[in-house]
Amino acid sequence: MRTELASYGITNINGMLPQEIFSWENLFTIKGFLMMVVGGFMIGFGSRYAGGYTSGHAISGLSNLQLPSLIATCCFFIGGLIMANIILPIILSL
């Protein structure tokens, strides 16, 4: 994990969170703005659009065999894979 983050220029990993991403100084950079503000709005929009949050659909909806929850959970996983493997490396390379 550290070697992958180092390839994006993130080397200051003290504690649980990398300081190059999660700090007040970096919030007002393009990378910080995209990660925190735009990401927060996207989570809120996705939760509202899907009619619930990931845990609610995955645990309660799937246990009740609801088709909309199955579709929402599959979309959450696909979105997470796309974000982690395609979009996040692009943002971290800025």
N, C-alpha and C positions, 0 to 999 in steps of 0.2 A: 504494500500500500504506500509506504513512504517513497519507494523508488518511482512509482507512477505519479505521485504528487510532485516529486522533484522534477520530473520531466515537464511539468507545467509551470515550474518556477516557484512552487510552494515548498519552502524548506523550514519555516519557523513553526514547528509542531510542538508546542508546549502544552501539555494537558490533553484534553479531549478534542479541541477544535483548532484547526490551522489559523494562525493569526492573520495570514495574508487574505483570508476570506471573511472571517467572522471577527471584525473589530470595528469600532466606531470610525476610525480613520479611513478605512477602506469602504465604508458604506457609501461615501460620496464619489467613488470612482465608477467607471462604467461597469466593470466586473461586479462590484459590490451592489450597484443599483439593480443590475439584472438578476443577481442571485437572491437578493433579499426582497426588494419591493415588487418587481415584476413577478417573481416566483410566488410571493404571498398572494398577490391578486389572482394568479392562475389557480392556486389551490382553492381560494374562496369561490372563484367562478366555477371550477370543476365540481366542487362539492354541491353548490346550488344547482348546477345544470344536471348532475346525476341524481339529484333527489336524496342525497345523503353522503356520508363520508365512507372511506374505504373500510374501516372496521365494522361499521353498521351493515354495509352490504355483504361483506365477506363472512361475518359471523352470524348475524341474525337473519339476513335475507337468504343466504344459502342454506341455512339449517331449516328454513321454512320452504325450501325448494321453489323460490320465486325466480322466474325467468329474468325479470329486469335486474335483479341483483347479480345473477350470473353474468349477464352482459356487461354490467357496470364493473364487476370485479375483473373480468377479462380485459376490459379497456383500461382499467387502472394499472394492471400488470404490463400491458403492452406500452402504455405511456411511460411507465417507470423504466422499462428496458430501453426505450428510445431516448429518454432523457439521460440515463446513466451512461449509455454507450455512444451516443451521437452528439447530443446537444451540449452536455456538460463538458466534454473535452474541448469543444469549440469555444465555450465561454471561458474556460480556464486558460486557454491559449491566448486570449486577448491581452 
